[in-house]
Amino acid sequence: MVAPELRGQVIAVYKELLFLGREYPLGYQWFRDRLHRAFSKQSHVTDEEEIRKGIARAEFVKKEVEAL
């Protein structure tokens, strides 16, 4: 079972990325579809260390999107 605080962090970073996607140059729908696909591919991960790495990767992507 995954720790509840990790689940909350994943949901929070997903929502933050969705919010940032409103201004994405290729359009919100394109961004949303890609984001959903990326998170769905990792939905089977249960190792807490791997989840933390995924959150860190999402934070990096968030910074890159903000820089656009």
PyMOL Python script that loads the backbone (N, CA, C, O; Angstrom):
from pymol import cmd

cmd.read_pdbstr("""\
ATOM      1  N   MET A   1       0.846  -1.186   0.000  1.00  0.00           N
ATOM      2  CA  MET A   1       0.000   0.000   0.000  1.00  0.00           C
ATOM      3  C   MET A   1       0.886   1.243   0.000  1.00  0.00           C
ATOM      4  O   MET A   1       1.866   1.324   0.741  1.00  0.00           O
ATOM      5  N   VAL A   2       0.531   2.191  -0.830  1.00  0.00           N
ATOM      6  CA  VAL A   2       1.292   3.428  -0.956  1.00  0.00           C
ATOM      7  C   VAL A   2       0.891   4.383   0.163  1.00  0.00           C
ATOM      8  O   VAL A   2      -0.282   4.484   0.523  1.00  0.00           O
ATOM      9  N   ALA A   3       1.883   5.078   0.703  1.00  0.00           N
ATOM     10  CA  ALA A   3       1.630   6.030   1.777  1.00  0.00           C
ATOM     11  C   ALA A   3       0.679   7.130   1.298  1.00  0.00           C
ATOM     12  O   ALA A   3       0.823   7.636   0.185  1.00  0.00           O
ATOM     13  N   PRO A   4      -0.287   7.496   2.134  1.00  0.00           N
ATOM     14  CA  PRO A   4      -1.275   8.513   1.733  1.00  0.00           C
ATOM     15  C   PRO A   4      -0.653   9.866   1.382  1.00  0.00           C
ATOM     16  O   PRO A   4      -1.166  10.570   0.512  1.00  0.00           O
ATOM     17  N   GLU A   5       0.445  10.240   2.047  1.00  0.00           N
ATOM     18  CA  GLU A   5       1.045  11.534   1.735  1.00  0.00           C
ATOM     19  C   GLU A   5       1.659  11.543   0.335  1.00  0.00           C
ATOM     20  O   GLU A   5       1.669  12.578  -0.331  1.00  0.00           O
ATOM     21  N   LEU A   6       2.173  10.388  -0.115  1.00  0.00           N
ATOM     22  CA  LEU A   6       2.700  10.302  -1.479  1.00  0.00           C
ATOM     23  C   LEU A   6       1.577  10.425  -2.493  1.00  0.00           C
ATOM     24  O   LEU A   6       1.724  11.098  -3.513  1.00  0.00           O
ATOM     25  N   ARG A   7       0.471   9.783  -2.218  1.00  0.00           N
ATOM     26  CA  ARG A   7      -0.681   9.872  -3.118  1.00  0.00           C
ATOM     27  C   ARG A   7      -1.137  11.317  -3.247  1.00  0.00           C
ATOM     28  O   ARG A   7      -1.448  11.787  -4.341  1.00  0.00           O
ATOM     29  N   GLY A   8      -1.173  12.016  -2.117  1.00  0.00           N
ATOM     30  CA  GLY A   8      -1.552  13.423  -2.123  1.00  0.00           C
ATOM     31  C   GLY A   8      -0.584  14.276  -2.923  1.00  0.00           C
ATOM     32  O   GLY A   8      -0.994  15.197  -3.629  1.00  0.00           O
ATOM     33  N   GLN A   9       0.696  13.969  -2.811  1.00  0.00           N
ATOM     34  CA  GLN A   9       1.704  14.713  -3.565  1.00  0.00           C
ATOM     35  C   GLN A   9       1.547  14.492  -5.065  1.00  0.00           C
ATOM     36  O   GLN A   9       1.679  15.425  -5.858  1.00  0.00           O
ATOM     37  N   VAL A  10       1.265  13.255  -5.444  1.00  0.00           N
ATOM     38  CA  VAL A  10       1.081  12.942  -6.866  1.00  0.00           C
ATOM     39  C   VAL A  10      -0.131  13.693  -7.407  1.00  0.00           C
ATOM     40  O   VAL A  10      -0.066  14.282  -8.487  1.00  0.00           O
ATOM     41  N   ILE A  11      -1.207  13.676  -6.683  1.00  0.00           N
ATOM     42  CA  ILE A  11      -2.417  14.372  -7.127  1.00  0.00           C
ATOM     43  C   ILE A  11      -2.169  15.871  -7.212  1.00  0.00           C
ATOM     44  O   ILE A  11      -2.630  16.524  -8.148  1.00  0.00           O
ATOM     45  N   ALA A  12      -1.443  16.423  -6.240  1.00  0.00           N
ATOM     46  CA  ALA A  12      -1.171  17.865  -6.233  1.00  0.00           C
ATOM     47  C   ALA A  12      -0.326  18.273  -7.436  1.00  0.00           C
ATOM     48  O   ALA A  12      -0.619  19.279  -8.083  1.00  0.00           O
ATOM     49  N   VAL A  13       0.714  17.509  -7.741  1.00  0.00           N
ATOM     50  CA  VAL A  13       1.574  17.881  -8.870  1.00  0.00           C
ATOM     51  C   VAL A  13       0.820  17.698 -10.187  1.00  0.00           C
ATOM     52  O   VAL A  13       1.043  18.455 -11.131  1.00  0.00           O
ATOM     53  N   TYR A  14      -0.059  16.716 -10.264  1.00  0.00           N
ATOM     54  CA  TYR A  14      -0.889  16.524 -11.457  1.00  0.00           C
ATOM     55  C   TYR A  14      -1.787  17.748 -11.666  1.00  0.00           C
ATOM     56  O   TYR A  14      -1.891  18.264 -12.779  1.00  0.00           O
ATOM     57  N   LYS A  15      -2.429  18.204 -10.597  1.00  0.00           N
ATOM     58  CA  LYS A  15      -3.318  19.364 -10.701  1.00  0.00           C
ATOM     59  C   LYS A  15      -2.544  20.629 -11.062  1.00  0.00           C
ATOM     60  O   LYS A  15      -3.025  21.457 -11.837  1.00  0.00           O
ATOM     61  N   GLU A  16      -1.334  20.777 -10.493  1.00  0.00           N
ATOM     62  CA  GLU A  16      -0.516  21.946 -10.820  1.00  0.00           C
ATOM     63  C   GLU A  16      -0.130  21.937 -12.293  1.00  0.00           C
ATOM     64  O   GLU A  16      -0.162  22.976 -12.954  1.00  0.00           O
ATOM     65  N   LEU A  17       0.232  20.775 -12.803  1.00  0.00           N
ATOM     66  CA  LEU A  17       0.597  20.673 -14.212  1.00  0.00           C
ATOM     67  C   LEU A  17      -0.610  20.950 -15.107  1.00  0.00           C
ATOM     68  O   LEU A  17      -0.477  21.612 -16.137  1.00  0.00           O
ATOM     69  N   LEU A  18      -1.775  20.451 -14.726  1.00  0.00           N
ATOM     70  CA  LEU A  18      -2.989  20.735 -15.500  1.00  0.00           C
ATOM     71  C   LEU A  18      -3.248  22.234 -15.562  1.00  0.00           C
ATOM     72  O   LEU A  18      -3.602  22.774 -16.610  1.00  0.00           O
ATOM     73  N   PHE A  19      -3.067  22.894 -14.425  1.00  0.00           N
ATOM     74  CA  PHE A  19      -3.285  24.333 -14.369  1.00  0.00           C
ATOM     75  C   PHE A  19      -2.311  25.056 -15.297  1.00  0.00           C
ATOM     76  O   PHE A  19      -2.704  25.964 -16.030  1.00  0.00           O
ATOM     77  N   LEU A  20      -1.048  24.654 -15.265  1.00  0.00           N
ATOM     78  CA  LEU A  20      -0.040  25.281 -16.122  1.00  0.00           C
ATOM     79  C   LEU A  20      -0.292  24.989 -17.599  1.00  0.00           C
ATOM     80  O   LEU A  20       0.088  25.782 -18.461  1.00  0.00           O
ATOM     81  N   GLY A  21      -0.919  23.875 -17.891  1.00  0.00           N
ATOM     82  CA  GLY A  21      -1.179  23.481 -19.262  1.00  0.00           C
ATOM     83  C   GLY A  21      -2.151  24.372 -20.002  1.00  0.00           C
ATOM     84  O   GLY A  21      -2.250  24.302 -21.227  1.00  0.00           O
ATOM     85  N   ARG A  22      -2.875  25.213 -19.269  1.00  0.00           N
ATOM     86  CA  ARG A  22      -3.831  26.122 -19.925  1.00  0.00           C
ATOM     87  C   ARG A  22      -3.140  27.050 -20.910  1.00  0.00           C
ATOM     88  O   ARG A  22      -3.732  27.452 -21.911  1.00  0.00           O
ATOM     89  N   GLU A  23      -1.885  27.392 -20.627  1.00  0.00           N
ATOM     90  CA  GLU A  23      -1.152  28.341 -21.458  1.00  0.00           C
ATOM     91  C   GLU A  23      -0.186  27.649 -22.416  1.00  0.00           C
ATOM     92  O   GLU A  23       0.620  28.324 -23.057  1.00  0.00           O
ATOM     93  N   TYR A  24      -0.244  26.333 -22.532  1.00  0.00           N
ATOM     94  CA  TYR A  24       0.722  25.600 -23.340  1.00  0.00           C
ATOM     95  C   TYR A  24       0.539  25.944 -24.825  1.00  0.00           C
ATOM     96  O   TYR A  24      -0.591  26.000 -25.310  1.00  0.00           O
ATOM     97  N   PRO A  25       1.649  26.175 -25.549  1.00  0.00           N
ATOM     98  CA  PRO A  25       1.554  26.604 -26.954  1.00  0.00           C
ATOM     99  C   PRO A  25       0.781  25.659 -27.876  1.00  0.00           C
ATOM    100  O   PRO A  25       0.125  26.121 -28.809  1.00  0.00           O
ATOM    101  N   LEU A  26       0.841  24.365 -27.639  1.00  0.00           N
ATOM    102  CA  LEU A  26       0.140  23.422 -28.528  1.00  0.00           C
ATOM    103  C   LEU A  26      -1.314  23.211 -28.132  1.00  0.00           C
ATOM    104  O   LEU A  26      -2.024  22.434 -28.771  1.00  0.00           O
ATOM    105  N   GLY A  27      -1.758  23.886 -27.098  1.00  0.00           N
ATOM    106  CA  GLY A  27      -3.150  23.796 -26.684  1.00  0.00           C
ATOM    107  C   GLY A  27      -3.344  22.961 -25.436  1.00  0.00           C
ATOM    108  O   GLY A  27      -2.591  22.030 -25.152  1.00  0.00           O
ATOM    109  N   TYR A  28      -4.378  23.325 -24.704  1.00  0.00           N
ATOM    110  CA  TYR A  28      -4.670  22.651 -23.437  1.00  0.00           C
ATOM    111  C   TYR A  28      -5.031  21.185 -23.639  1.00  0.00           C
ATOM    112  O   TYR A  28      -4.559  20.328 -22.892  1.00  0.00           O
ATOM    113  N   GLN A  29      -5.851  20.885 -24.624  1.00  0.00           N
ATOM    114  CA  GLN A  29      -6.294  19.500 -24.829  1.00  0.00           C
ATOM    115  C   GLN A  29      -5.114  18.589 -25.145  1.00  0.00           C
ATOM    116  O   GLN A  29      -5.043  17.472 -24.633  1.00  0.00           O
ATOM    117  N   TRP A  30      -4.188  19.050 -25.981  1.00  0.00           N
ATOM    118  CA  TRP A  30      -2.996  18.271 -26.302  1.00  0.00           C
ATOM    119  C   TRP A  30      -2.186  18.009 -25.039  1.00  0.00           C
ATOM    120  O   TRP A  30      -1.760  16.883 -24.784  1.00  0.00           O
ATOM    121  N   PHE A  31      -1.978  19.068 -24.248  1.00  0.00           N
ATOM    122  CA  PHE A  31      -1.209  18.955 -23.018  1.00  0.00           C
ATOM    123  C   PHE A  31      -1.885  18.000 -22.035  1.00  0.00           C
ATOM    124  O   PHE A  31      -1.228  17.153 -21.430  1.00  0.00           O
ATOM    125  N   ARG A  32      -3.195  18.143 -21.880  1.00  0.00           N
ATOM    126  CA  ARG A  32      -3.938  17.310 -20.939  1.00  0.00           C
ATOM    127  C   ARG A  32      -3.862  15.835 -21.322  1.00  0.00           C
ATOM    128  O   ARG A  32      -3.656  14.974 -20.467  1.00  0.00           O
ATOM    129  N   ASP A  33      -4.029  15.551 -22.613  1.00  0.00           N
ATOM    130  CA  ASP A  33      -3.962  14.164 -23.072  1.00  0.00           C
ATOM    131  C   ASP A  33      -2.592  13.548 -22.797  1.00  0.00           C
ATOM    132  O   ASP A  33      -2.501  12.417 -22.319  1.00  0.00           O
ATOM    133  N   ARG A  34      -1.533  14.289 -23.097  1.00  0.00           N
ATOM    134  CA  ARG A  34      -0.177  13.787 -22.858  1.00  0.00           C
ATOM    135  C   ARG A  34       0.087  13.603 -21.370  1.00  0.00           C
ATOM    136  O   ARG A  34       0.691  12.610 -20.966  1.00  0.00           O
ATOM    137  N   LEU A  35      -0.359  14.546 -20.558  1.00  0.00           N
ATOM    138  CA  LEU A  35      -0.173  14.455 -19.107  1.00  0.00           C
ATOM    139  C   LEU A  35      -0.915  13.251 -18.545  1.00  0.00           C
ATOM    140  O   LEU A  35      -0.366  12.498 -17.741  1.00  0.00           O
ATOM    141  N   HIS A  36      -2.145  13.070 -18.963  1.00  0.00           N
ATOM    142  CA  HIS A  36      -2.941  11.936 -18.486  1.00  0.00           C
ATOM    143  C   HIS A  36      -2.281  10.612 -18.876  1.00  0.00           C
ATOM    144  O   HIS A  36      -2.207   9.686 -18.069  1.00  0.00           O
ATOM    145  N   ARG A  37      -1.808  10.533 -20.105  1.00  0.00           N
ATOM    146  CA  ARG A  37      -1.143   9.323 -20.577  1.00  0.00           C
ATOM    147  C   ARG A  37       0.122   9.031 -19.765  1.00  0.00           C
ATOM    148  O   ARG A  37       0.382   7.885 -19.398  1.00  0.00           O
ATOM    149  N   ALA A  38       0.900  10.073 -19.492  1.00  0.00           N
ATOM    150  CA  ALA A  38       2.151   9.898 -18.742  1.00  0.00           C
ATOM    151  C   ALA A  38       1.881   9.421 -17.321  1.00  0.00           C
ATOM    152  O   ALA A  38       2.588   8.546 -16.820  1.00  0.00           O
ATOM    153  N   PHE A  39       0.876   9.979 -16.670  1.00  0.00           N
ATOM    154  CA  PHE A  39       0.567   9.563 -15.305  1.00  0.00           C
ATOM    155  C   PHE A  39      -0.075   8.179 -15.304  1.00  0.00           C
ATOM    156  O   PHE A  39       0.177   7.390 -14.394  1.00  0.00           O
ATOM    157  N   SER A  40      -0.887   7.872 -16.289  1.00  0.00           N
ATOM    158  CA  SER A  40      -1.535   6.565 -16.361  1.00  0.00           C
ATOM    159  C   SER A  40      -0.522   5.442 -16.545  1.00  0.00           C
ATOM    160  O   SER A  40      -0.690   4.355 -15.994  1.00  0.00           O
ATOM    161  N   LYS A  41       0.531   5.703 -17.320  1.00  0.00           N
ATOM    162  CA  LYS A  41       1.553   4.687 -17.542  1.00  0.00           C
ATOM    163  C   LYS A  41       2.269   4.315 -16.252  1.00  0.00           C
ATOM    164  O   LYS A  41       2.804   3.213 -16.138  1.00  0.00           O
ATOM    165  N   GLN A  42       2.285   5.214 -15.290  1.00  0.00           N
ATOM    166  CA  GLN A  42       2.987   4.971 -14.031  1.00  0.00           C
ATOM    167  C   GLN A  42       2.041   4.575 -12.901  1.00  0.00           C
ATOM    168  O   GLN A  42       2.468   4.481 -11.750  1.00  0.00           O
ATOM    169  N   SER A  43       0.792   4.348 -13.202  1.00  0.00           N
ATOM    170  CA  SER A  43      -0.187   4.057 -12.147  1.00  0.00           C
ATOM    171  C   SER A  43       0.057   2.730 -11.440  1.00  0.00           C
ATOM    172  O   SER A  43      -0.443   2.521 -10.334  1.00  0.00           O
ATOM    173  N   HIS A  44       0.813   1.833 -12.058  1.00  0.00           N
ATOM    174  CA  HIS A  44       1.080   0.533 -11.450  1.00  0.00           C
ATOM    175  C   HIS A  44       2.213   0.567 -10.425  1.00  0.00           C
ATOM    176  O   HIS A  44       2.405  -0.403  -9.691  1.00  0.00           O
ATOM    177  N   VAL A  45       2.959   1.656 -10.362  1.00  0.00           N
ATOM    178  CA  VAL A  45       4.129   1.755  -9.483  1.00  0.00           C
ATOM    179  C   VAL A  45       3.679   1.827  -8.033  1.00  0.00           C
ATOM    180  O   VAL A  45       2.840   2.651  -7.669  1.00  0.00           O
ATOM    181  N   THR A  46       4.256   0.940  -7.197  1.00  0.00           N
ATOM    182  CA  THR A  46       3.916   0.934  -5.774  1.00  0.00           C
ATOM    183  C   THR A  46       5.134   1.158  -4.884  1.00  0.00           C
ATOM    184  O   THR A  46       4.983   1.397  -3.686  1.00  0.00           O
ATOM    185  N   ASP A  47       6.333   1.085  -5.447  1.00  0.00           N
ATOM    186  CA  ASP A  47       7.548   1.310  -4.677  1.00  0.00           C
ATOM    187  C   ASP A  47       7.651   2.796  -4.329  1.00  0.00           C
ATOM    188  O   ASP A  47       7.627   3.647  -5.219  1.00  0.00           O
ATOM    189  N   GLU A  48       7.764   3.107  -3.040  1.00  0.00           N
ATOM    190  CA  GLU A  48       7.761   4.501  -2.606  1.00  0.00           C
ATOM    191  C   GLU A  48       8.925   5.290  -3.195  1.00  0.00           C
ATOM    192  O   GLU A  48       8.766   6.465  -3.524  1.00  0.00           O
ATOM    193  N   GLU A  49      10.081   4.670  -3.332  1.00  0.00           N
ATOM    194  CA  GLU A  49      11.237   5.373  -3.900  1.00  0.00           C
ATOM    195  C   GLU A  49      10.987   5.732  -5.362  1.00  0.00           C
ATOM    196  O   GLU A  49      11.337   6.827  -5.803  1.00  0.00           O
ATOM    197  N   GLU A  50      10.387   4.816  -6.111  1.00  0.00           N
ATOM    198  CA  GLU A  50      10.059   5.101  -7.511  1.00  0.00           C
ATOM    199  C   GLU A  50       9.012   6.208  -7.622  1.00  0.00           C
ATOM    200  O   GLU A  50       9.070   7.029  -8.538  1.00  0.00           O
ATOM    201  N   ILE A  51       8.065   6.232  -6.700  1.00  0.00           N
ATOM    202  CA  ILE A  51       7.046   7.280  -6.702  1.00  0.00           C
ATOM    203  C   ILE A  51       7.697   8.631  -6.420  1.00  0.00           C
ATOM    204  O   ILE A  51       7.359   9.631  -7.053  1.00  0.00           O
ATOM    205  N   ARG A  52       8.630   8.657  -5.470  1.00  0.00           N
ATOM    206  CA  ARG A  52       9.341   9.904  -5.162  1.00  0.00           C
ATOM    207  C   ARG A  52      10.140  10.392  -6.376  1.00  0.00           C
ATOM    208  O   ARG A  52      10.195  11.592  -6.642  1.00  0.00           O
ATOM    209  N   LYS A  53      10.755   9.465  -7.106  1.00  0.00           N
ATOM    210  CA  LYS A  53      11.491   9.841  -8.316  1.00  0.00           C
ATOM    211  C   LYS A  53      10.531  10.417  -9.360  1.00  0.00           C
ATOM    212  O   LYS A  53      10.860  11.383 -10.048  1.00  0.00           O
ATOM    213  N   GLY A  54       9.354   9.820  -9.469  1.00  0.00           N
ATOM    214  CA  GLY A  54       8.355  10.323 -10.414  1.00  0.00           C
ATOM    215  C   GLY A  54       7.866  11.711 -10.044  1.00  0.00           C
ATOM    216  O   GLY A  54       7.651  12.550 -10.918  1.00  0.00           O
ATOM    217  N   ILE A  55       7.691  11.956  -8.762  1.00  0.00           N
ATOM    218  CA  ILE A  55       7.278  13.284  -8.302  1.00  0.00           C
ATOM    219  C   ILE A  55       8.365  14.305  -8.625  1.00  0.00           C
ATOM    220  O   ILE A  55       8.071  15.416  -9.065  1.00  0.00           O
ATOM    221  N   ALA A  56       9.621  13.922  -8.405  1.00  0.00           N
ATOM    222  CA  ALA A  56      10.738  14.828  -8.720  1.00  0.00           C
ATOM    223  C   ALA A  56      10.782  15.128 -10.216  1.00  0.00           C
ATOM    224  O   ALA A  56      11.028  16.266 -10.615  1.00  0.00           O
ATOM    225  N   ARG A  57      10.546  14.114 -11.038  1.00  0.00           N
ATOM    226  CA  ARG A  57      10.516  14.303 -12.491  1.00  0.00           C
ATOM    227  C   ARG A  57       9.373  15.249 -12.877  1.00  0.00           C
ATOM    228  O   ARG A  57       9.543  16.113 -13.738  1.00  0.00           O
ATOM    229  N   ALA A  58       8.216  15.085 -12.242  1.00  0.00           N
ATOM    230  CA  ALA A  58       7.067  15.948 -12.526  1.00  0.00           C
ATOM    231  C   ALA A  58       7.354  17.386 -12.100  1.00  0.00           C
ATOM    232  O   ALA A  58       6.936  18.322 -12.780  1.00  0.00           O
ATOM    233  N   GLU A  59       8.056  17.572 -10.994  1.00  0.00           N
ATOM    234  CA  GLU A  59       8.430  18.920 -10.551  1.00  0.00           C
ATOM    235  C   GLU A  59       9.365  19.574 -11.570  1.00  0.00           C
ATOM    236  O   GLU A  59       9.260  20.772 -11.835  1.00  0.00           O
ATOM    237  N   PHE A  60      10.278  18.782 -12.140  1.00  0.00           N
ATOM    238  CA  PHE A  60      11.175  19.299 -13.173  1.00  0.00           C
ATOM    239  C   PHE A  60      10.374  19.735 -14.396  1.00  0.00           C
ATOM    240  O   PHE A  60      10.611  20.811 -14.946  1.00  0.00           O
ATOM    241  N   VAL A  61       9.435  18.909 -14.819  1.00  0.00           N
ATOM    242  CA  VAL A  61       8.593  19.242 -15.970  1.00  0.00           C
ATOM    243  C   VAL A  61       7.799  20.512 -15.679  1.00  0.00           C
ATOM    244  O   VAL A  61       7.623  21.364 -16.551  1.00  0.00           O
ATOM    245  N   LYS A  62       7.328  20.622 -14.452  1.00  0.00           N
ATOM    246  CA  LYS A  62       6.561  21.811 -14.056  1.00  0.00           C
ATOM    247  C   LYS A  62       7.415  23.070 -14.240  1.00  0.00           C
ATOM    248  O   LYS A  62       6.931  24.075 -14.760  1.00  0.00           O
ATOM    249  N   LYS A  63       8.670  23.018 -13.819  1.00  0.00           N
ATOM    250  CA  LYS A  63       9.563  24.172 -13.976  1.00  0.00           C
ATOM    251  C   LYS A  63       9.805  24.479 -15.454  1.00  0.00           C
ATOM    252  O   LYS A  63       9.885  25.643 -15.845  1.00  0.00           O
ATOM    253  N   GLU A  64       9.920  23.444 -16.263  1.00  0.00           N
ATOM    254  CA  GLU A  64      10.136  23.645 -17.696  1.00  0.00           C
ATOM    255  C   GLU A  64       8.902  24.297 -18.354  1.00  0.00           C
ATOM    256  O   GLU A  64       9.041  25.178 -19.203  1.00  0.00           O
ATOM    257  N   VAL A  65       7.731  23.870 -17.964  1.00  0.00           N
ATOM    258  CA  VAL A  65       6.503  24.436 -18.520  1.00  0.00           C
ATOM    259  C   VAL A  65       6.351  25.897 -18.075  1.00  0.00           C
ATOM    260  O   VAL A  65       5.919  26.747 -18.853  1.00  0.00           O
ATOM    261  N   GLU A  66       6.707  26.173 -16.833  1.00  0.00           N
ATOM    262  CA  GLU A  66       6.645  27.550 -16.346  1.00  0.00           C
ATOM    263  C   GLU A  66       7.578  28.453 -17.124  1.00  0.00           C
ATOM    264  O   GLU A  66       7.291  29.636 -17.307  1.00  0.00           O
ATOM    265  N   ALA A  67       8.704  27.903 -17.590  1.00  0.00           N
ATOM    266  CA  ALA A  67       9.688  28.704 -18.304  1.00  0.00           C
ATOM    267  C   ALA A  67       9.230  29.056 -19.726  1.00  0.00           C
ATOM    268  O   ALA A  67       9.800  29.952 -20.349  1.00  0.00           O
ATOM    269  N   LEU A  68       8.226  28.375 -20.238  1.00  0.00           N
ATOM    270  CA  LEU A  68       7.752  28.663 -21.611  1.00  0.00           C
ATOM    271  C   LEU A  68       7.108  30.019 -21.720  1.00  0.00           C
ATOM    272  O   LEU A  68       6.663  30.405 -22.801  1.00  0.00           O
TER     273      LEU A  68
END
""", "prot")
cmd.dss("prot")
cmd.show_as("cartoon", "prot")
cmd.util.cbc("prot")
cmd.orient("prot")
